[in-house]
């Protein structure tokens, strides 16, 4: 038993992973809240979608046109959070799913 306890630190050291000195380290995760790198919402090119039906295809086109990372649908009577995200586009809908307004945040 004593012999095993002498080799335990050696075994643990052998299992430890180390990164090379020139390694940039592990990749950083994208934050859940905040800014997604490379995405900042802009609504200049989204007016063409006002009056159209809010579908997943239209939503994908709005995301591309606005350069947003996150799309949020806002049907009537739906409660929205008040936090501002510059990488999110919000699409407001009427009861018949027609798009009435598009905002960033």
C-alpha positions, -999 to +999 in steps of 0.1 A: +000+000+000+028+023+008+044+017-025+013+028-044+011+061-024+047+069-035+038+065-072+004+083-070+018+118-076+038+105-106+007+089-121-014+121-116+013+143-132+014+120-162-024+124-167-023+161-165-028+178-199-007+208-208-010+232-237+021+242-257+035+277-248+025+291-283-010+277-281-039+303-281-057+282-255-092+266-257-118+284-279-139+309-261-177+302-261-201+326-276-219+345-248-256+337-243-264+374-234-245+402-250-229+406-284-222+379-309-189+388-326-194+399-362-231+406-358-247+440-354-283+445-364-292+471-390-327+478-403-319+498-434-326+469-457-356+454-439-385+477-450-391+453-479-405+428-455-432+450-440-467+437-450-454+402-458-463+370-440-441+361-411-427+326-419-395+308-412-383+316-447-391+353-443-374+353-409-342+338-423-342+365-450-347+392-424-318+379-404-296+380-434-307+415-445-303+429-410-270+410-402-285+400-369-275+368-350-308+364-332-343+367-346-372+374-322-409+372-332-433+395-314-469+385-320-497+407-305-500+404-268-466+387-264-444+400-236-409+408-245-378+414-223-365+449-221-328+440-224-311+455-254-290+433-277-273+448-307-271+414-324-309+408-323-337+418-346-373+419-334-402+413-359-436+426-348-466+407-362-504+412-364-528+385-355-528+372-391-489+369-389-484+399-412-452+418-404-459+454-391-426+466-378-389+455-376-366+468-349-331+461-336-325+452-300 
